[in-house]
Amino acid sequence: MMFVIFAAPLLFYARFWRIYPTRLMALLFAAPLLASVGVLFSPFVLLVALALDGLIILVGWLDLVTLPQRKHLSAERETLRIASLQKKHRVSLLIENRSPFRLSLAVRDDVPQEFTALPEEFQMELDPHSRATVHYEFEPSSRGAFTLEYVYIQVTSFFRLWRKYVRVPVETEIKVYPDMKQLSEYAILARTNRLSLMGVRRTRKVGQDHDFERLRDYTPDDNYKHIDWRTTARRRKLTVREFQSSQSQRIIFLIDCGRMMTNEADGISLLDHSLNAMLMMSYVALRQGDSVGAICFSNEVLSYVPPRSGANQMNHLLHASYDRFPQLVESRYDSAFMYLRTHCQKRSLVVMISNVIDEVNAHQIEQYLGTIVGRHLPLGILLRDHRLFDAADSEKLYGRNLFEAAAAAEILTWRHQVLTDLAHRGVMAMDVFPEDLTANLVNQYLEIKARHLL
């Protein structure tokens, strides 16, 4: 009873300041309680238990003093505020110990559940009045804006009898955009003529050595064969010839954000694959001097980026797409194409990315893409479903697998007919797996550009 009377204030004080006993402390508390049972058998055991009670309480109070106050711990977070979907993002945490004691810490960041962090927790020993920096990487699985509000620190006392949990407010907002690292990878590979590593084929431009347009300053990405040495000598500055095939053209993306884009491939939705491909092709087209715009739609037009050229246009496309998610609604193709007709009068390459799983939507895509033939150059992209193709290619053609293979084959035959009907109406069509979309779309654009189809 005496032990409980003296230990209660200790436990209450610890609990009030978010301090909890460790397993070792629990065992020390249990020992005298068990020993006190011996009171019924021997007065000597009672004296030993009381002495042990006092010693444990004294050690507990002394060890509690070694825990730092909240003001003795600080944390800072350093990271870029923009991350790419499914790409590793580096974060640095600076932990400072301002107390006069050596501290044993466990540090964990306030990582959202949509992020996968490696490592999740750090164990460290910090000397008095010292600081340490740790690094980890997270990989976001979802786009959007996320806020990291705190850094969580667990402190263990000197004799490891107590643990204190400290929550240090360090607010950082991170915006997760579609895959942007592919843009820098493309730029690096383009400078070294290794675009084939990304699946981009080299396309010869028709008439690039005949249709001269103008002279301009040399940039590191230009072909040295196009340098005009006579003009360079006169201006004393590298000058290149630019040809008619580099003339500015217009590209409009129609991105379906409806229910058919909620399926996933490689851990991300079909819409994420579509946005990654759109940004990659936009980056390539803007480098070619073309104008790029985008319309995102579901049951209504969600966002519109007017087609413009220049490096700043990439920022507009990124901001319009980073927080766009697929919605469980039926897509209204009529609204999207009416908006296109109203806001985009000049002839453009119209790239519509969608997925078809029924005849109603397929008929609408065929109808509306067919109506803009002549006014625009339409390119319809239908994303494949791995499950259909895997079922149709199954080698176990017996039992239930036989019926699944037959159903999948029938759907694929219908899908092939949809692509054939689009081609008969003068619509360019692509049928690709989501993970192959980026390279195939860039190749298709370069071919259109080379053949002067637009």
Secondary structure as GFF3:
##gff-version 3
##sequence-region A 1 454
A	DSSP	alpha_helix	2	16	.	.	.	ID=ss1
A	DSSP	beta_strand	19	21	.	.	.	ID=ss2
A	DSSP	alpha_helix	23	35	.	.	.	ID=ss3
A	DSSP	three_ten_helix	36	40	.	.	.	ID=ss4
A	DSSP	alpha_helix	43	65	.	.	.	ID=ss5
A	DSSP	three_ten_helix	70	72	.	.	.	ID=ss6
A	DSSP	beta_strand	73	79	.	.	.	ID=ss7
A	DSSP	beta_strand	82	84	.	.	.	ID=ss8
A	DSSP	beta_strand	89	97	.	.	.	ID=ss9
A	DSSP	beta_strand	103	109	.	.	.	ID=ss10
A	DSSP	beta_strand	115	118	.	.	.	ID=ss11
A	DSSP	beta_strand	122	126	.	.	.	ID=ss12
A	DSSP	beta_strand	130	140	.	.	.	ID=ss13
A	DSSP	beta_strand	144	156	.	.	.	ID=ss14
A	DSSP	beta_strand	162	177	.	.	.	ID=ss15
A	DSSP	alpha_helix	181	191	.	.	.	ID=ss16
A	DSSP	three_ten_helix	195	198	.	.	.	ID=ss17
A	DSSP	beta_strand	212	217	.	.	.	ID=ss18
A	DSSP	three_ten_helix	224	226	.	.	.	ID=ss19
A	DSSP	alpha_helix	229	235	.	.	.	ID=ss20
A	DSSP	beta_strand	239	243	.	.	.	ID=ss21
A	DSSP	three_ten_helix	244	246	.	.	.	ID=ss22
A	DSSP	beta_strand	250	256	.	.	.	ID=ss23
A	DSSP	three_ten_helix	259	261	.	.	.	ID=ss24
A	DSSP	beta_strand	264	265	.	.	.	ID=ss25
A	DSSP	beta_strand	268	269	.	.	.	ID=ss26
A	DSSP	alpha_helix	270	287	.	.	.	ID=ss27
A	DSSP	beta_strand	291	297	.	.	.	ID=ss28
A	DSSP	beta_strand	301	308	.	.	.	ID=ss29
A	DSSP	alpha_helix	312	321	.	.	.	ID=ss30
A	DSSP	alpha_helix	333	343	.	.	.	ID=ss31
A	DSSP	beta_strand	349	354	.	.	.	ID=ss32
A	DSSP	alpha_helix	359	371	.	.	.	ID=ss33
A	DSSP	beta_strand	377	383	.	.	.	ID=ss34
A	DSSP	alpha_helix	386	392	.	.	.	ID=ss35
A	DSSP	alpha_helix	400	424	.	.	.	ID=ss36
A	DSSP	beta_strand	428	432	.	.	.	ID=ss37
A	DSSP	three_ten_helix	434	436	.	.	.	ID=ss38
A	DSSP	alpha_helix	437	450	.	.	.	ID=ss39
###
